[in-house]
Amino acid sequence: FRRIGARDPARYGRAIRAALALYRDADLDSAPKLLDSWGLIHALYGRSRVLARVPRGIVLAPGCGLSELTPAPIHPAAWRDCLGDLVTLVKKAQSRTVRAFALALLRRDYASSLHTIPVLRLRALLLCPHEEVQTFAAELLRNARDIHLLPIADWLELLAIETPTALDIVCELVAKHVSPSRLSLADCVALGCQRPAPVAELGLTWAKTKKIATEADLVTLLGFAKAESPRVRDQA
């Protein structure tokens, strides 16, 4: 990798991003393990002043801590003009260390371009099982330029994510971009019965906009008896 990086940064970038996605948390779950992963440290923080090179490897510089690490890859040119690849790395990375590096690099070097990430790619990030990725994607979803292209089924799927900060943002955006008329009374009741309070309250609010005209409608409303939120059950 070192030799390729010196000769062909673009090729190195593609290769190292594929390799970085393979690192696992079990191999990096302590400071000694992380510092012993010389290839990883070299790739992500090879130019960092937080780290010191000693004959036996890499150690923290005097007075520094791991929390002070910021992206400082050994071959910076390999990380330019690769927004799409970085988003892919965030999604595929199997270790928190690599995800944290990629997210930090995106926020620092690609801040002016993040709004161009297609909404469907943000949806994929929101459905990742990692809290930091969901929060990052939810923040970007606010300013996604093609947010109007997200279908109702995808919005409803996103309401099932479990990260509180991300879910609050998604609920806010659903209320802003989705008309209650696009959902049936049964859909609203189903939302009202979900565990997260913001989703349940959204379902109840939308149910109140529906015209209740038949016995079947009343039976549907009785579904709120299964709501997990006491506040929603009481209001229903």
Secondary structure by P-SEA (a helix, b strand, c coil): caaaaaccaaaaaaaaaaaaaaccccccccaaaaaaaaaaaaacccccccccccccccccccccccccccccccccccccccaaaaaaaaaccccaaaaaaaaaaaacccccccccccaaaaaaaaacccaaaaaaaaaaaaaccccccccaaaaaaaaacccaaaaaaaaaaaacccccccccaaaaaaaaacccaaaaaaaaaaaaacccccaaaaaaaacccccccaaaaaac
